């Protein structure tokens, strides 16, 4: 059966979720053979990618499927949630070797708020270190009980490397689509969702959208809440120009007057009730004696900018945020407010760099979101205690405490980077450094280990001793003086 036959049903929209490096993008690359992961900075999906592909299976079944590949970094929690808001089915990617980890748990929390089918893709199944029963046990604990354990969650072993399980996964997606009988509402008024947006230096504002209802056509007058536009070009997920897009189709739109906000609804009629204040307006500096780090942040796309802003603590004051290249207005805003500029994946011209040098404005550039966030966190740490000159290498939160042979152990969840036995650490409480110490030992279960990485939990001891409390933060650092 073709899902889109006679325009009775629309293709399913499938959101792929999961922890960093568990193989989401590699799995989708196998399906569409696009090799996106190799192009990503740091091997991490930095943006939401959506595309539609035609599936033809050996059993004769065929149909179109629209995929949304959501980033796995914790900073993109809101982006993952946005992807789930428009999805018909979720594929939760879990590594057969690493199991359920930090971002996996975040995804599961979001999944539980949605009334949509879930398929678990147990990736990296070709590795000898796979532990499928351990992973299934973890899923049971998270209330996602596999079918073989009496639940309703299909768990499929997958290897994107050799193709194991790919056909079965696609078959199950099409089967779910048949059961759901997804109605094609082509005749309804236009409704589309912006899943990404950016300012292109040559083409102007661009919005990546997925059509929910109606037909979007070349030349249409459209509105993304308070931003109007006329469709000058429509590009499908392969970059080809098309004349119209039906429900479930992902497209890029050229023709908006300004860059639409990610998550906004596109219609073909203007409604004042939809108007919301622009999110990129200048923000006032709090009238407080509490120190704040003043920042100007520029990013290449709206979704990444939103994720960056959501990752910042209350100690950060955003003077201005926006998308597109760093310009002279950004330099002026930073100089006036004694702020630093952080530029994510956007160009900074030689002229702008010279202006920044003359005005003594610092610009930090990066194509990896980790580096932006960690640098800002380091700046906050220095602001809270100006005597510190640190390079942060890892962060964790104390979530439990227990004793082994009368030795007090801190149960720690590693939230950033990594920590190694012997690392110097700050014990922080309510944003203030309580004491400096060193990591004396690290345990994972019954094993003594030398190093622990982000996404894992461990037991940790310190020397000299610190009187830690639950919810204290542990910051591992290297002195950069």
C-alpha positions, 0 to 999 in steps of 0.5 A: 500500500502506498501511504499517499495513494489517491491523496487520501492519506498523508505521509507520516511525520517521524521525529528521531530522538536520542542521546548524543552519539547514539547514532540518530543521524547515522541511521538516517544517513543510511536511509537517505545516504546523505552522510550528514554526520561527516559534515557536522562540526564536532560530529554533532547535529547542530540544527534540526534537519528534516527531509522526505524520502520514498521507501520501497521495501522488499515485501512490496510495501512503499510510501513516503516518510517525512523525518525530523532529525533532532539534535541530541545535546541537552541544550536543544531540549526545546528544539526536540520538544518542538519537533515532537509537537508536529510528529505522528510517530517517534523513533527513540534511538538508544545505543545497545552498548551505552543504554539509556543516558541523560538526554535519553531520559529527557526525551522519554519525559517528552515522549510521555506527554505525547499520545503518539506511537514510539519505536525504540531503535537499538543502534550499534547492534553490530558491536560485540559490547552490545547489552540488549537485555540491560537496555530493555531493563532500563526501558522498563524502569522508564515505563517504556516496556518492550513487547517481549516483556508484555508491553507495547513498545517495539524494540528493534536491533539496528546497525546503520553500519551493515544495514541490520534492522533498517527494512524492519524499522521502515516497515513498522513505520509504514504499518503504523501510518496505515493504522493511524490513517493519517488524513490528508487535509489538503483542502483545509486552510494553510497551516505550517510550522517553522522548524528552523530559520536563518538569514542568508547573506545572499537569499535573505530570510529563509524558513524551513517548515513542515506543512500540516494542512492545506497546500503552500504554493509559489507566489502565496502571500503568507504570515508567520504570526507578525511577519509577512512574506510572499513565497518567492521560492520553494525548495524541497528537502533535496534543494530542488525548486518546486511549485507547491507543497502538500501536507507532511512535506518539508520545504524551505521558503524564501520571501519573508520580510524578516526571519520568522521565529522558530515554532511559529505557525504559518498561515495565509491570513493575518491575525492580530491575535497571533502577534507576539513581542519580537524575541530579538529586541534589546534587553535591559540590564537588571537594576541590581547590585548582583553581578551579571555577565553582559553578552551579545549573542549572534547565531546562524539560525533561530533554533540554535539561538534559542537553544543557546539562550535556554542554556544560560544561567540567571547570572547572564544578561543578554544585551542583544541576541540575533541571527546573521553575521556580526555587524557594527551595531553589535559592536556598539551595543557590546561596547556601550554595555561592556559586553562580550560577543559570542558568535556561533557559526556566523561570519565575522568580517575583517572590518568588524574584527578591526572595529572590535579591536579598536573598541576593545570588544571581545568576540568569541567565535565557534562552530560547536555549541559546546564551546560557546556554552562552556566559555560562557560558563567559565566567564560566569565563574570568573565573575563570581570569583574574580581571583579564579582563572580557570578552564572548565573541563567538566561539571556535575551535580551531586544527586545522592550520598552514601557510605562505604566502610564509613567513607562518605561518597558523593553520587554525581551526575556528570552534566558537562565534559569529563572528570578524571581522578586527581582533577582540581574541582570547585564545590559550588552551592547556590552559585558560590564557591564553597571550597576547592578540593581534588577528586580522590577516587571515582567509582561506577557501580563496583568498578574503580575508574580513572575517568567519567564522561558526560551522561554517566553517574558515579560515586566520587570522593574528595581530598581534602574532605568537603562537607557536600550537600545534595544539589551542590555543583562540582566544577573540574578545572585547569588553572589557565594562569 
